[in-house]
Amino acid sequence: MTEENNKFPKRVVKQTFEGKFGMSDNPADHGFGRRPETPDPDAQETRSERREYGRFQDRKSFGDRERRPFSDRGRTRKPFNGERSERRSFDDRDDRRSFSRDGERRSYGDRGERRSFGDRNSRRSFSRDGERRPFDDKANRPIFRQKPERKLYDDDEVVRDEEAVLSFADAPDITPESAGTNPAWFRRLLALTTEKGREREGKFLAEGVRVVEEILTNHIDVIIGVYVAGTKNLDENGAPVLNSLGEETFTPLENLQSTVDKARELKVDIHVISEDQIKRLSSTTTTQGILAVCRSASTKPNYEKSRSIVTLVDAVQDPGNLGAIFRTSLGFNSSGVIVGKGSVNPFNPKVVRGSSGTFLRVPFEKDRDLIDAINELHKFGYTIIATDLHGRQSLSEIEPRKLRKVAFLVGNEGAGTDQHLIDISDETVKIPMSSDLESLNVSVAHGILSYEMAKIQKDL
């Protein structure tokens, strides 16, 4: 900017916006210095303006009003029932009526013939096409695929929080081992009630009189000790009798005495504990009061036999089904069972109980990759036969030369056998049965195939 321009004073332009944008620049309009407005005497009063109180001086006060009774307001009160001078009770009404669908009021007794549900001779149901058909019409009834039960546990099965049990079992000893109802040896046994605990310790629990006697007879080498429920020993004063370690002593229950005597003859360690401790170790609510602690051991199947039946188990998760498969395999001289990954552990207490303890007499392998197992069996000359709902042949229709060494492939209870395993199998079969049911329980299907195969190999 030049010096000539600096010589002239600066001019400031001020512009007001009176009445623009809905605002006024007059301070009086904003309440500053505003003078009271003089009312126009000729202006009419609007409804919104408040009238003076004096204009209503001619109104009577509330107390000056003449009060009249409520019933004296220009009309005569009639009784509730109108012109009826005599009121009738509810029970005296002879014409009790109800509305019908056509709007005409009919009495209850005028409804034609009222039939009870048992008098209906033609009970009908709706079909998909809108035509009503009788319930017993099975001619065109659709067949639905059987679905597995969603029940995960039996009514008498104890559900445990495995993480909590393991944390309790691994807790450090705060009190001496002889004190309390949870000594260290008992907490170590509690760990065997969980899957991780069995894998870590390499032991399992065999529960029940029949199961314990089966293992005592055929597999005494795997038994570590037998635990029996008993009644508390008391002295003359009613105080509990203690042993050298300061622990309470118990006498075995009478119904378990014969099993205890048999175990003692075989020089097996017997531990008599309280019934409450047995219940905590048991996997059922109705325990039989006896269990055995055993080492997890199994025998590998011999795949080089000239005649052999092997079962491949694909993702069977129900312990009862796997226990039944072991028991059926033993009944029909099976050479072994291969338990694939994703299936229940054979040392699960319910599997042991479902097989009645006989699962140790069946050679088996667990946690196998079934694809590798199938390739290995092919090298030994086995024919892999898969059970499939879409199979078109029965077991007897396969060529006899293929049935000398057979491996059955059975699958999951709900999803069935994995399709990839079916594709690499040699044959697929379907059990002939009524069209009312599409599939069988996996253990039942395995039992039928095992029976038919035993007959075929006997004829060979």
ZAMARGU-4260 file (C-alpha; in steps of 0.2 Angstrom, whole numbers, plus 5000, padded with zeros to 4 digits):
<rodrens>
0) 5000/5000/5000 | 5007/5017/4995 | 5010/5033/5006 | 4996/5043/4997 | 4983/5031/5002
5) 4989/5032/5020 | 4986/5051/5021 | 4967/5049/5019 | 4957/5044/5035 | 4949/5027/5034
10) 4930/5027/5032 | 4919/5014/5040 | 4903/5010/5032 | 4889/5005/5044 | 4873/4997/5038
15) 4859/4993/5048 | 4846/4979/5044 | 4830/4986/5051 | 4816/4974/5048 | 4827/4961/5039
20) 4829/4943/5044 | 4814/4945/5056 | 4824/4956/5068 | 4825/4975/5073 | 4840/4986/5077
25) 4829/4997/5089 | 4834/4994/5107 | 4817/4998/5113 | 4810/4983/5103 | 4821/4972/5113
30) 4815/4978/5130 | 4828/4992/5133 | 4819/5008/5137 | 4803/5002/5130 | 4788/5013/5135
35) 4771/5005/5140 | 4759/5005/5125 | 4743/5015/5127 | 4728/5004/5123 | 4717/5009/5109
40) 4699/5012/5116 | 4691/5009/5099 | 4700/4992/5098 | 4689/4976/5100 | 4695/4964/5113
45) 4701/4948/5106 | 4697/4930/5113 | 4716/4928/5118 | 4716/4943/5129 | 4712/4941/5147
50) 4696/4950/5153 | 4695/4960/5168 | 4689/4951/5184 | 4677/4965/5187 | 4666/4961/5172
55) 4661/4944/5180 | 4655/4952/5196 | 4638/4947/5192 | 4642/4929/5193 | 4636/4920/5208
60) 4648/4912/5220 | 4648/4894/5222 | 4641/4895/5239 | 4626/4906/5233 | 4620/4892/5220
65) 4605/4883/5225 | 4610/4865/5227 | 4598/4852/5220 | 4598/4834/5223 | 4606/4823/5210
70) 4590/4814/5206 | 4579/4830/5204 | 4587/4836/5188 | 4571/4837/5177 | 4569/4818/5175
75) 4563/4804/5185 | 4574/4790/5189 | 4569/4773/5182 | 4573/4756/5189 | 4588/4747/5181
80) 4577/4735/5172 | 4567/4749/5164 | 4548/4746/5164 | 4550/4729/5173 | 4543/4731/5190
85) 4548/4714/5195 | 4567/4710/5194 | 4571/4692/5190 | 4586/4683/5196 | 4599/4675/5184
90) 4593/4658/5188 | 4574/4662/5183 | 4578/4666/5165 | 4570/4653/5155 | 4576/4659/5138
95) 4595/4657/5140 | 4601/4661/5122 | 4618/4661/5113 | 4623/4668/5096 | 4625/4657/5081
100) 4636/4660/5066 | 4621/4667/5056 | 4617/4680/5069 | 4601/4672/5075 | 4600/4669/5094
105) 4597/4651/5099 | 4595/4643/5115 | 4608/4631/5121 | 4596/4617/5121 | 4591/4620/5102
110) 4608/4616/5095 | 4604/4601/5085 | 4614/4586/5091 | 4629/4590/5101 | 4642/4576/5099
115) 4656/4572/5110 | 4674/4569/5104 | 4671/4550/5106 | 4656/4550/5095 | 4664/4557/5080
120) 4665/4542/5068 | 4675/4551/5054 | 4690/4559/5062 | 4700/4568/5048 | 4716/4577/5045
125) 4721/4589/5032 | 4733/4584/5018 | 4745/4596/5009 | 4733/4597/4994 | 4719/4603/5005
130) 4709/4587/5004 | 4704/4580/5021 | 4710/4562/5023 | 4708/4550/5038 | 4722/4548/5050
135) 4724/4530/5047 | 4726/4532/5028 | 4744/4525/5026 | 4743/4523/5007 | 4752/4540/5003
140) 4760/4544/5019 | 4777/4552/5017 | 4792/4543/5024 | 4804/4554/5034 | 4822/4551/5038
145) 4825/4545/5055 | 4834/4559/5065 | 4845/4555/5080 | 4839/4559/5097 | 4846/4576/5104
150) 4847/4569/5121 | 4866/4570/5125 | 4865/4561/5142 | 4855/4547/5150 | 4843/4550/5164
155) 4855/4542/5176 | 4871/4549/5169 | 4881/4562/5180 | 4886/4577/5170 | 4903/4584/5176
160) 4912/4600/5174 | 4929/4592/5169 | 4939/4608/5170 | 4932/4611/5188 | 4936/4593/5193
165) 4954/4593/5186 | 4957/4610/5195 | 4951/4602/5211 | 4961/4586/5209 | 4977/4596/5205
170) 4975/4608/5220 | 4989/4608/5232 | 4987/4599/5249 | 4982/4612/5262 | 4978/4599/5275
175) 4986/4583/5279 | 4981/4568/5268 | 4972/4559/5282 | 4961/4574/5286 | 4944/4578/5278
180) 4934/4569/5266 | 4944/4574/5251 | 4962/4567/5253 | 4975/4567/5240 | 4972/4549/5234
185) 4953/4552/5232 | 4956/4568/5222 | 4968/4558/5210 | 4954/4546/5208 | 4942/4560/5204
190) 4953/4565/5189 | 4949/4549/5181 | 4931/4554/5179 | 4937/4566/5165 | 4943/4563/5148
195) 4959/4573/5150 | 4962/4565/5167 | 4962/4547/5159 | 4973/4552/5145 | 4985/4560/5157
200) 4986/4546/5170 | 4984/4532/5158 | 4970/4524/5168 | 4952/4521/5167 | 4937/4517/5179
205) 4927/4501/5177 | 4911/4502/5186 | 4898/4489/5191 | 4898/4471/5198 | 4897/4462/5181
210) 4911/4473/5174 | 4923/4471/5188 | 4920/4452/5188 | 4923/4452/5169 | 4940/4461/5171
215) 4945/4450/5186 | 4942/4435/5176 | 4950/4439/5160 | 4961/4454/5162 | 4967/4454/5180
220) 4984/4461/5174 | 4977/4478/5171 | 4968/4480/5188 | 4977/4492/5200 | 4964/4491/5214
225) 4946/4489/5218 | 4936/4501/5228 | 4920/4496/5237 | 4907/4505/5246 | 4904/4501/5265
230) 4896/4506/5281 | 4906/4515/5294 | 4914/4506/5308 | 4909/4512/5326 | 4916/4508/5343
235) 4906/4505/5359 | 4904/4523/5362 | 4898/4527/5344 | 4914/4535/5338 | 4921/4530/5321
240) 4935/4517/5322 | 4951/4525/5314 | 4966/4516/5306 | 4984/4519/5308 | 4983/4534/5297
245) 4969/4542/5306 | 4956/4538/5293 | 4939/4531/5296 | 4937/4513/5292 | 4922/4504/5283
250) 4915/4487/5281 | 4909/4481/5263 | 4891/4481/5259 | 4884/4463/5261 | 4878/4462/5242
255) 4896/4465/5237 | 4905/4453/5249 | 4906/4439/5236 | 4915/4450/5223 | 4927/4456/5237
260) 4931/4439/5242 | 4935/4434/5224 | 4946/4449/5222 | 4955/4445/5238 | 4958/4427/5232
265) 4966/4435/5216 | 4977/4446/5228 | 4970/4462/5221 | 4971/4477/5233 | 4954/4481/5241
270) 4949/4498/5247 | 4933/4500/5257 | 4927/4518/5256 | 4911/4528/5260 | 4896/4527/5249
275) 4897/4546/5247 | 4914/4544/5239 | 4909/4530/5228 | 4894/4541/5221 | 4906/4555/5218
280) 4917/4543/5208 | 4903/4535/5199 | 4896/4541/5182 | 4878/4536/5186 | 4867/4542/5200
285) 4861/4524/5204 | 4879/4516/5207 | 4881/4498/5212 | 4894/4503/5225 | 4910/4495/5217
290) 4923/4500/5204 | 4940/4495/5198 | 4955/4506/5193 | 4963/4499/5178 | 4978/4503/5166
295) 4973/4509/5149 | 4979/4495/5138 | 4973/4487/5122 | 4979/4474/5109 | 4982/4478/5091
300) 4972/4468/5079 | 4981/4455/5068 | 4977/4460/5050 | 4987/4445/5042 | 4974/4432/5046
305) 4967/4422/5031 | 4949/4426/5036 | 4945/4441/5046 | 4931/4453/5050 | 4936/4471/5055
310) 4925/4486/5060 | 4930/4504/5055 | 4921/4516/5066 | 4918/4534/5059 | 4914/4548/5071
315) 4902/4537/5082 | 4900/4549/5097 | 4887/4539/5108 | 4897/4529/5121 | 4882/4516/5122
320) 4883/4513/5103 | 4902/4510/5103 | 4901/4499/5118 | 4887/4488/5109 | 4899/4487/5094
325) 4913/4480/5104 | 4901/4467/5112 | 4894/4462/5095 | 4912/4461/5088 | 4916/4449/5102
330) 4900/4438/5099 | 4904/4435/5081 | 4923/4432/5082 | 4928/4449/5075 | 4947/4451/5072
335) 4946/4469/5079 | 4939/4487/5079 | 4947/4503/5072 | 4941/4518/5081 | 4943/4533/5070
340) 4946/4551/5075 | 4931/4560/5081 | 4924/4545/5090 | 4921/4543/5108 | 4936/4536/5118
345) 4934/4517/5121 | 4940/4519/5139 | 4925/4531/5143 | 4916/4524/5158 | 4900/4522/5148
350) 4908/4512/5134 | 4916/4501/5147 | 4899/4498/5155 | 4890/4496/5138 | 4902/4482/5133
355) 4900/4474/5150 | 4919/4475/5152 | 4921/4464/5136 | 4929/4478/5126 | 4946/4473/5132
360) 4944/4455/5124 | 4942/4463/5107 | 4958/4470/5099 | 4956/4488/5094 | 4965/4504/5089
365) 4959/4521/5093 | 4961/4539/5086 | 4966/4532/5069 | 4965/4541/5053 | 4953/4531/5043
370) 4960/4535/5026 | 4977/4528/5031 | 4968/4513/5039 | 4959/4509/5023 | 4974/4510/5013
375) 4983/4499/5025 | 4969/4486/5025 | 4969/4486/5006 | 4987/4480/5007 | 4982/4465/5017
380) 4968/4461/5005 | 4953/4467/5014 | 4937/4472/5005 | 4930/4488/5012 | 4911/4488/5013
385) 4902/4504/5018 | 4884/4505/5024 | 4875/4518/5014 | 4857/4523/5013 | 4858/4524/4994
390) 4866/4507/4992 | 4857/4495/4980 | 4864/4478/4985 | 4863/4468/5000 | 4878/4459/5008
395) 4873/4442/5001 | 4874/4449/4983 | 4893/4453/4984 | 4904/4440/4976 | 4910/4427/4989
400) 4928/4429/4984 | 4928/4447/4991 | 4921/4442/5008 | 4935/4432/5015 | 4943/4447/5023
405) 4930/4461/5026 | 4931/4478/5035 | 4914/4486/5038 | 4913/4505/5038 | 4900/4511/5050
410) 4896/4530/5052 | 4890/4543/5064 | 4872/4542/5071 | 4865/4557/5063 | 4876/4562/5048
415) 4880/4544/5043 | 4897/4539/5036 | 4908/4552/5028 | 4905/4553/5009 | 4924/4553/5005
420) 4926/4537/5015 | 4912/4529/5005 | 4920/4534/4989 | 4936/4525/4992 | 4927/4510/4999
425) 4926/4494/4988 | 4907/4490/4990 | 4892/4499/4997 | 4877/4489/5005 | 4860/4493/5012
430) 4851/4482/5024 | 4834/4477/5016 | 4819/4483/5028 | 4802/4491/5027 | 4800/4507/5019
435) 4792/4515/5034 | 4810/4517/5041 | 4825/4523/5032 | 4839/4519/5043 | 4844/4509/5059
440) 4854/4513/5074 | 4872/4511/5070 | 4875/4497/5083 | 4860/4488/5077 | 4865/4489/5059
445) 4883/4483/5064 | 4875/4468/5073 | 4865/4463/5058 | 4879/4464/5046 | 4890/4454/5058
450) 4878/4440/5059 | 4876/4439/5040 | 4894/4439/5038 | 4897/4426/5050 | 4885/4414/5041
455) 4893/4418/5024 | 4911/4415/5030 | 4905/4398/5038 | 4898/4393/5021 | 4914/4398/5012
</rodrens>
